[in-house]
Amino acid sequence: MKFDAFDSLCRDNSLRILGGFAVTPEDHDIADAQTLVMLGPDEPVFWDVFRVSPEFSAPENPMDLWSKRVLGSVATATGGRAIFPSDGPPYAPFFTWALRTGRCHQSPINLLVHDHAGLMVSFRGALALPFALELPAPPQSPCLTCQAKPCLSACPVEALTPDGYDVPTCKTHIRTQGQDCMQGCLARRACPVSQQFGRQPAQSEFHMRAFVGPN
């Protein structure tokens, strides 16, 4: 299958190719494949598709259920195998895979930054494909040309810094006074690439509510 055909198949299912790499003999966990492709939501259309899906009203993990159905169908169509970040333990090394694609990089606040999605990058899953897929050459990290680096100063409680991510402080702030954060992490939104990505605020709020959990 050619890249354009595979890309069209993914877009038809509201997914976007976020990168990939050729599988090597050292990749024992995906030794049955020749190419590993990582997929995320195709913004901004993804949210409107997801919210009218049968999974949207599921009481638990609706987006994971959507991902398994849709990526499963793409896997069937291509003869590949779908792999999900929620499957485990053991969990697939999505962070390592993302860096290997050359399209994700470590940002100044240590979160992954993507050349197209910025700090809003998220993965619905990966496909281990039984054929070689010729992938476009990845561009350089967007952080290399970002002079202001607004992600470093956007968090109101400095939960995201070059030294790490203070998750408890982040969650406490969101629960008590972080209504603006509920529309999406301020540090992620500050990224100039993220601002051009087109994720809908309702989708960001969906993810933030899942992240914070019940009060």
Buried (B, 14 or more C-beta within 10 A) or exposed (E): BEBEEBBEBBEEBBBBBBBBBBBEEEBEEBEEBBBBBBBBBBBEBBBEBBBEBEBBEEEEEBBBBBBBBBBBEBBEEBEBBBBBBEEEEEEBEBBEBBBBBBBBBBBBBEBBBBBBBBBBBBBBBBBBBEEEBEBEEBEEBBBEEBEEBBBBEBBEBBBBBEEEBBEEBBBBBBBEEBEEBBBBBBBBBBBBBBBEBBBBEEBBBBBBEEBBEEE
